[in-house]
Amino acid sequence: MPFQRVVAGIALACAMAVAAPQPAFAGLKINLIFVDNAPPASPKIMIGGGQLQEIMQVAAENWERVFKSGNGNWKLTVEYGWAPLVSNLFANERMISEGGNPSRITHTCILFNNNPGLFPPVAGLFADPTPRDNSEYLSYTSNAVNMGDGWLNAGRVFSDPAGDAVDRIDVLQVAIHEIGHALGLDGKYSGFIAQGDTRLVDLTAPRPFAGSAILIANGPHIDGFPHTPLMIERPLSGARQMISGADALLLAQLSSFNRPDLTEPSPEENGNDSRGIAMSTVSSSPTCPTNDATDTGVW
C-alpha cells in the first residue's frame, strides 16, 4: 500500500524478555457476541459499506496481538451491537463482570450509537469495507516520547483520508478504543479503582519503564502525551488511531499483565485472522440492553 510514512522519535525496541517461560495458551482471548436487536446507523450517517461484525473481529485481533503471551489466561467476552444512545457519544462500554487472579474484566457490553449527534467537521461515520488494510488513508505517522530510560511509542495514526473516510469518524478506530476500555480503563473495574484519585498510574516491574507514570483523564482516558494515543478522550475525525505502546503499557499495568507487546506492527495490515476469534450472534441480551448508559468507558 502506498503510504507516505513519517516517523518521529526513535522506534521502540522489542518488548523485554522475561526469565520464566510462559505457557503457550497464556494471553488474551476475546469472545465476540453480536446482539442483533437494533438497526445500524442509517446511510445518512454511516457510509462505506463495512459490517460491524467484521470490524469488531479485526479490532479484537489487534488487542490479542498486544497481549498474546503473558501471565495467566485472560478471557474476555464482549457483547456488542447498535443502539439509539441518547448521548452524542459514538459508543459506550460498560463492565458486566470481572474475576480471576489477578482480577480482570471478563465480560463487557459495547454499544455503538446508531444516531450520534454530528457537528462540523464530523460528517458522519465511516464503516470500512476492508478493515484489514488502511488503503483509505494515505499517510501514517508514528511518534515516540522519551520516558527517561528509553523511548516509548505514544501514537500511531493514519491520516490524509480519501473517499468515504473524509471528515468521518472511523468505526474501526472506535471499536478498538472501546475494547481498550474493557481491558482496564473502566471506572468500575477494581484494577482501575485501585489507582486511587491521583490520576497517575505508576508503572511497576516486570513491565517496561517501571518507575514512570502515565496520566489519566476523564472517561477514564489516557492523557499527558504530546501525541495521539488511541485511548485519548476525543476521537480524531478523518483519521484512524491505532494501538500505541503507551496504550498497551497503561492497560497492562491496570490489568496486571506482565508482557505487553510494545513492538510496532506493520502499517500495511490490521489484525491476524489466523488466531480465530470466537464469534456468535444473539437476538437479545439481558446483560447488554440497547439503551443509553452513563457509565465511564465512553467515546
LINSUL-V886025 format. One record per backbone hydrogen bond with DSSP energy under -0.5 kcal/mol. CO is the residue of the C=O (numbers start at 1). NH is the residue of the N-H. If there is no record, write none. Layout:
BEGIN
CO,NH + CO,NH
END
This chain:
BEGIN
1,3 + 3,5 + 4,140 + 6,142 + 23,26 + 27,74 + 29,76 + 30,32 + 30,278 + 31,78 + 32,280 + 33,35 + 33,80 + 34,36 + 34,282 + 35,37 + 42,45 + 42,46 + 45,125 + 47,127 + 51,55 + 52,56 + 53,57 + 54,58 + 55,59 + 56,60 + 57,61 + 58,62 + 59,63 + 60,64 + 61,65 + 62,66 + 63,67 + 65,68 + 66,261 + 67,28 + 70,72 + 72,27 + 72,74 + 73,75 + 74,29 + 74,76 + 76,31 + 76,78 + 77,79 + 77,108 + 78,33 + 79,110 + 80,35 + 81,112 + 83,85 + 83,114 + 90,113 + 91,299 + 92,111 + 94,109 + 97,106 + 97,107 + 99,104 + 104,99 + 106,77 + 107,96 + 107,97 + 108,79 + 109,94 + 110,81 + 111,92 + 112,83 + 113,116 + 114,42 + 119,122 + 121,123 + 124,169 + 125,47 + 125,127 + 126,128 + 126,171 + 127,50 + 128,131 + 130,133 + 132,270 + 134,137 + 136,162 + 138,4 + 139,159 + 140,6 + 141,157 + 142,8 + 143,154 + 143,155 + 145,147 + 145,152 + 150,147 + 152,145 + 153,246 + 155,143 + 156,242 + 157,141 + 158,240 + 159,138 + 159,139 + 160,138 + 162,165 + 163,166 + 165,168 + 167,123 + 167,124 + 168,170 + 168,238 + 169,126 + 170,174 + 171,175 + 172,176 + 173,177 + 174,178 + 175,179 + 176,180 + 177,181 + 178,182 + 179,183 + 180,183 + 180,185 + 181,184 + 184,186 + 186,189 + 189,192 + 189,193 + 190,194 + 192,195 + 193,196 + 195,198 + 199,216 + 200,202 + 201,214 + 203,211 + 204,207 + 207,210 + 209,212 + 212,203 + 214,201 + 215,223 + 217,220 + 217,221 + 219,297 + 221,217 + 223,215 + 228,156 + 229,232 + 231,222 + 236,239 + 238,161 + 239,170 + 240,158 + 242,156 + 244,248 + 245,249 + 246,250 + 247,251 + 248,252 + 249,253 + 250,254 + 251,255 + 252,257 + 253,256 + 260,262 + 263,265 + 266,269 + 272,275 + 278,32 + 280,34 + 282,36 + 285,288 + 289,291 + 297,93
END
